[in-house]
Amino acid sequence: MNIQHRNLAESETSQDTIVEMSLSTAQRILPWLSVIVVGLGVFREVYVAAFGMDTMLQGIRHFALDAENTVAAWYSSHLMSASALALLGCGLLARKSANKMAGNWFLLAAIFICLSLDESASFHEEVSSRLQGLLDTGGIFYFAWVIPGSIFVAAVGLYFLPFLFKLQRSTALSFVLAGGMFVGGAIGMELIGGALAEGTEIRGWQYYLAATIEETLEIAGLTLFLWALLDYLKNQTALWAFR
């Protein structure tokens, strides 16, 4: 019987070690993937500014940062989906240890699934179009979705504030920094982009610079958030192995 218990314990320890190694590998690869995606997007903007689109490399539009159905949009959506899975894992670990924060993890997972869907299907673009016609918005609110978007961000931030204080300081700080970068890009730079885009059929370099900064901040924020989640999961797995 003791041998069986020992073998079971060794098997569980081995599985935990494999999980930790997999999470560590993902942490190392993740930033480089984001650098590649952003780098390709920046290269595309520089190339188009220098040579235009009427070249043999017309397919380079798929690397655009400020467009739908592109590599950057696909990658951002997958970062959100991966974050949702990681948040689900955090929730399951919390529930396993009877931690009251499990519900917060699950709610965050649901939010990130919705964000991933929106990134892929561009629901916010439809909302923006309808609000713009309804409210006759302009200037920084030219992209009208930022109005309900800002309200949603404020509500989510206030709701999860107590949750952040219960986390380890390094994890909480990473989440706050990641959220600041993402919101600064998605809403902050979108406000600037709206002011630059209003009333212009042909958008200038200032708009594309703002759009590039916007998408870069979004991807950087998502990357840091997922990295912090993987680090949290790795530490929690180590704690369970120790127990």
NUTIZA-237738 format. One record per residue (C-alpha): residue in three letters; x, y, z. Coordinates in steps of 0.001 Angstrom, whole numbers, padded with zeros to 6 digits, always signed. Layout:
N
AlaXYZ ...
END
This chain:
243
Met+000000+000000+000000 Asn+002850+002391+000903 Ile+004530+001609-002419 Gln+001311+002443-004277 His+000977+005752-002432 Arg+004621+006565-003136 Asn+004262+005753-006832 Leu+001111+007887-007034 Ala+002875+010787-005332 Glu+005876+010461-007640 Ser+003556+010390-010670 Glu+001737+013544-009544 Thr+005062+015286-008858 Ser+006294+014333-012316 Gln+003110+015704-013918 Asp+003447+018959-011964 Thr+007058+019278-013122 Ile+005996+018828-016759 Val+003296+021484-016328 Glu+005805+023918-014798 Met+008257+023315-017652 Ser+005513+023846-020250 Leu+004428+027101-018616 Ser+008035+028307-018447 Thr+008527+027517-022136 Ala+005361+029425-023032 Gln+006593+032391-020991 Arg+009865+032472-022927 Ile+008239+032174-026362 Leu+005321+034563-025816 Pro+007213+037904-025847 Trp+009106+036952-029006 Leu+005892+036094-030846 Ser+004484+039497-029942 Val+007663+041254-031063 Ile+007472+039464-034432 Val+003805+040401-035002 Val+004353+044051-034065 Gly+007606+044165-036023 Leu+005879+042926-039172 Gly+003156+045526-038686 Val+005650+048363-038274 Phe+007589+047134-041324 Arg+004362+047177-043322 Glu+003596+050782-042363 Val+007121+051934-043220 Tyr+007080+050022-046505 Val+003707+051407-047584 Ala+004771+054942-046644 Ala+007903+054553-048762 Phe+006647+052582-051772 Gly+002840+052560-051640 Met+000603+049534-052181 Asp+001055+049244-055966 Thr+003984+046856-055719 Met+004575+043132-055970 Leu+004127+042940-052190 Gln+000451+043920-052106 Gly-000243+040956-049804 Ile+001679+042831-047131 Arg-001650+044421-046136 His-002314+041284-044094 Phe+000356+042460-041645 Ala-001370+045810-041079 Leu-001897+046700-037436 Asp-004895+048980-037989 Ala-007218+046670-039936 Glu-009537+043699-039555 Asn-008816+040192-040872 Thr-005077+040597-040395 Val-002312+038711-038619 Ala-002320+041264-035787 Ala-006093+040957-035247 Trp-005853+037164-035338 Tyr-002945+037187-032888 Ser-004674+039576-030471 Ser-007785+037414-030498 His-005707+034342-029687 Leu-003913+036169-026877 Met-007326+036901-025374 Ser-008474+033301-025823 Ala-005270+031998-024236 Ser-005745+034428-021350 Ala-009304+033143-020901 Leu-007995+029570-020675 Ala-005307+030612-018195 Leu-007896+032477-016106 Leu-010084+029378-016154 Gly-007116+027377-014873 Cys-006585+029905-012083 Gly-010250+029609-011167 Leu-010132+025816-011059 Leu-007058+025890-008811 Ala-008763+028431-006539 Arg-011906+026312-006322 Lys-009816+023228-005589 Ser-008353+024996-002570 Ala-011761+026417-001527 Asn-010507+029931-002282 Lys-013269+032549-002403 Met-011552+034260-005357 Ala-012539+031438-007735 Gly-015605+033346-008916 Asn-013483+036371-009844 Trp-011181+034230-011978 Phe-014146+032642-013762 Leu-015760+036035-014400 Leu-012511+037373-015861 Ala-012303+034292-018082 Ala-015812+035007-019399 Ile-014894+038649-020065 Phe-011822+037632-022050 Ile-013823+035157-024113 Cys-016160+038027-025027 Leu-013182+040268-025829 Ser-011744+037565-028071 Leu-015052+037230-029918 Asp-015260+040982-030384 Glu-011690+041151-031675 Ser-012523+038527-034286 Ala-016044+039655-035213 Ser-015640+043437-034646 Phe-018933+043893-032803 His-017650+047206-031423 Glu-017406+048586-034964 Glu-021156+048058-035427 Val-021840+049653-032039 Ser-019610+052577-032987 Ser-021399+053134-036286 Arg-024851+053120-034694 Leu-023849+055360-031777 Gln-022156+057814-034094 Gly-025379+058208-036054 Leu-027518+058364-032919 Leu-025416+060816-030908 Asp-023774+062659-033808 Thr-020383+062286-032163 Gly-017200+063818-033500 Gly-013706+064870-032467 Ile-012153+062468-029998 Phe-015475+060593-029922 Tyr-015507+060077-033692 Phe-015178+056365-032963 Ala-018219+056398-030699 Trp-017719+052935-029171 Val-015163+054472-026798 Ile-018049+055986-024801 Pro-019645+052691-023637 Gly-016172+051140-023718 Ser-014866+053638-021159 Ile-017877+053069-018911 Phe-017353+049307-019116 Val-013641+049612-018284 Ala-014373+051842-015281 Ala-017033+049439-013980 Val-014786+046388-014393 Gly-011866+048184-012752 Leu-013906+049177-009708 Tyr-015451+045724-009379 Phe-012107+043902-009442 Leu-010227+046370-007229 Pro-010738+044315-004017 Phe-009672+041207-005955 Leu-006384+042864-006934 Phe-005583+043676-003310 Lys-005907+039983-002428 Leu-003328+038905-005004 Gln+000412+038742-004514 Arg+001842+042222-005054 Ser+003967+041306-008091 Thr+000981+039663-009807 Ala-001337+042577-009018 Leu+001191+045124-010300 Ser+001654+043143-013511 Phe-002122+043032-014012 Val-002456+046785-013413 Leu+000425+047604-015775 Ala-000945+045253-018433 Gly-004423+046739-018088 Gly-003035+050263-018270 Met-001185+049508-021491 Phe-004170+047780-023081 Val-006708+050447-022131 Gly-004252+053216-022998 Gly-003995+051742-026474 Ala-007562+050562-027057 Ile-009289+053676-025714 Gly-006644+056357-025134 Met-005057+056172-028584 Glu-008467+055529-030167 Leu-009564+058938-028887 Ile-006557+060527-030567 Gly-007126+058475-033704 Gly-010742+059605-033830 Ala-009759+063260-033762 Leu-007236+062643-036558 Ala-009632+060578-038680 Glu-012691+062848-038566 Gly-013542+064500-041845 Thr-010698+062931-043826 Glu-011088+060365-046578 Ile-007328+059942-046976 Arg-005716+059577-043568 Gly-002285+061047-042979 Trp+000829+059651-041382 Gln-000218+061064-037995 Tyr-003262+058795-037933 Tyr-001272+055712-038897 Leu+001353+056526-036281 Ala-001380+056776-033636 Ala-002918+053509-034874 Thr+000459+051751-034739 Ile+001037+052941-031170 Glu-002506+051860-030287 Glu-002111+048300-031545 Thr+001394+048003-030101 Leu+000133+048985-026655 Glu-002781+046555-026935 Ile-000560+043620-027884 Ala+002032+044575-025242 Gly-000665+044735-022559 Leu-002171+041394-023559 Thr+001280+039807-023682 Leu+002198+041020-020200 Phe-001172+039931-018813 Leu-000874+036415-020233 Trp+002761+036207-019099 Ala+001713+037165-015553 Leu-001087+034578-015622 Leu+001340+031864-016714 Asp+003707+032902-013927 Tyr+000864+032761-011402 Leu-000185+029314-012614 Lys+003406+028103-012457 Asn+003733+029273-008850 Gln+000385+027755-007876 Thr+001351+024436-009482 Ala+004578+024456-007485 Leu+002610+025073-004281 Trp+000311+022131-004995 Ala+003332+019912-005691 Phe+004832+020997-002365 Arg+001618+020093-000548 
END
